[in-house]
Amino acid sequence: MKRLENKIAVITGGSGGIGKAAVIKFLEEGATVINWDLDEEKGKKFSEEQGEKLVYQKVNVTVYEEVEAAAALIKEKYGRIDILVNNAGITKDATLMKMTPEQWQQVINVNLTGVFNCTKAVAAHMIESGYGKIVNTSSVVGLYGNFGQTNYVATKSGIIGMTKVWARELGRKGITVNAVAPGFIATEMIHTVPEKVITMLKEKTPLGRLGNPEDIANAYLFLSCDESAYVNGITLSVDGGLVM
């Protein structure tokens, strides 16, 4: 039997990179997946390619009312939401003295407030059914910091803290909440990193390579299936041993 047979899963930012790999992995494992993404063209095209078990909803995760309405539509159609993967995220990198208030706030809005909005809206439906799996996306830099990423690191560290709080609050309601902390993954985001930095990262990583989106999708899958039924409140580093 497939590990997510008949499960209803919401994945944010599912039209590209790690999110897209996660959507494909969850579909392969039998889930019906709802992709919450702002890019309507990419979202609809991806759904057409994957078939009826992938549903696209245009959702701005920074607007609570949009998230709440989208979750209510899923509940109305399918009767429940089993899994939420808070994958969506952005970067607006700059050193502290060069970072604008706008750059700070944009990243906070998507990466932190967006996760709060999605979890609050979806958890309400999970509580009703007495079951749920919530997976948040942190980062290795949320654990150890990174030059020029004050805003991004703040959000990814914050996600670790929120994960622990929600694991305590929601555990008795049948809901597990965990986080994944990816290392440096070969997605579109890495294209802004200089080649010499990528080479250095590969050399520092015991496995000698960057991660693939599928490496993170597999971690999402584990924390979303019943094999992780007694795993709650953890942050799982998936970084090839970059930081130990």
Buried (B, 14 or more C-beta within 10 A) or exposed (E): EEBBEEBBBBBBBBBBBBBBBBBBBBBEBBBBBBBBBBBEEBBBEBBEEBEEEBBBBBBBBBBBEBBBEBBEEBBEEBEBBBBBBBBBBBBBBBEEEEBEEEBBEBBBBBBBBBBBBBBBBBBBBBBBBEBBBBBBBBBBBBBBEBEBBBBBBBBBBBBBEBBBEBBEEBEEBEBBBBBBBBBBBBBEBBEEBEEEEBEEBBEEBEEEEBBBBBBBBBBBBBBBBEEBEEBBBBBBBBBBEBBE
